[in-house]
Amino acid sequence: MTASPALTVLSARAPAARMTRVALALTVALVLASQVGCGGGFEVVEERPLPEEGPEVRGFIVFPVADMTPGARTIDVAVRTSDVAAWLLDRTDLPVVGPLDYKIFKEPDEMRIASVDTNLVTGTKGKRRDLRGWVAVWVQITENRATNVRDIVDARKKGKKNQKVYRMHGVEATVRVEVQLLDAMRGKRMALVVVKDKDNPTRMKLKGDPRPPVTTLVHKALRRVFADAEARVAPEQPTRIVRRAGTLPSGAGLASFRTPDKPSMAEVYAKKDEIERKTAMFTLWSRLAPELGVREVYFPMKFPGLLLTADRPPLKKGDVILEVEGRKMADRYQLDQALRACKGRACKVKVQRGFKSLTADVVWLPVPRPEAKDD
């Protein structure tokens, strides 16, 4: 199989007619959209933007999302963290490092200093990382729930003694999202945004994202914290690399994520019977990609890796990327790191296609930035 630059095709989510820098820049439409809450009660509680003046940002470290909502598990932390990393991959050319790349020594809500709370500085297998100029992205989601009770009188029964009163119980929730940008070396806070909105936690979806309003609120907070920092994090370049489009993270990779005090999804289901384990994995895949059928999920479950959801010649839709240059793949930011490390030369990629194991030469080439055009 021959190398091809087609892996760098621009995502359909970023139309060229509306993009000037395709980084962490915001359009007016996005800013205006952020004023409309997911549940009708959107409010910016606190906002301290990243100053435009300061040292150049070299890359981002995504801390595990501190999902403190009732019933949240480590798999929820893993999926939400993968979503935050993917949001960054869509909007910046800077390197992104996520929690599947390092060990964490604290629970997500306690993490603040990447050089202390992770092993990124001490490194693994003799590799050390210089964190000077790196920014850690810390997200916390909390929820305050209250039950309201309303009496409903059956007016069909006449007379005070005959009236029947029914009680209707409802749940009102206020979701609060806090995003902090922290100096990775010292943990010093560089920027902060806190937003909140109303939501109904009883309207959870059984397929796909269980709580889209919460995800929307996280994205709004991310947009606000980066809105005034384009000069710092999105230097003008003639080319860019599109890194997220057409891939889904490894379900098994996310299921194996754990925090120091809480077991991973894989550990929770390890002692259960095979049917329960498989059902849990199918449920996870229905969350990652609700449009996939049972047969389409079979190979990414049997062969853990990144699933391609679109043709990227020489790779094809349905391929599972297992390794790049010998490194196992579990999330999209890891694929980006591995292909970028090849620095323009062809990378050896191991792929599972059906029941066949193949190798391909893949080139991750920059593409020209689209020019701004009037509507």
Secondary structure, 3 states (H helix, E strand, C coil): CCCCHHHHCCCCCCCHHHCCCCCCCCCHHHHHHCCCCCCCCCEEEEEECCCCCCCCCCEEEECCCEECCCCCCHHHHHHHHHHHHHHHHCCCCCCEECHHHCCECCCHHHCCCHHHHECCCCCECCECCCCCCEEEEEEEEEEEEEEEEEEEEECCCCCCCCCEEEEEEEEEEEEEEEEEEEECCCCCEEEEEEEEEEECCCCCCCCCCCCHHHHHHHHHHHHHHHCCCHHHHCCCCCEECCCCCCEECCHHHHHCCCCCCCCCHHHHHCCCCHHHHHHHHHHHHHHHCCCCCHHHHHHHHHCCCEEECCCECCECCCCEEEEECCEECCCHHHHHHHHHHCCCCCEEEEEEECCEEEEEEECCCCEECCCCCCC
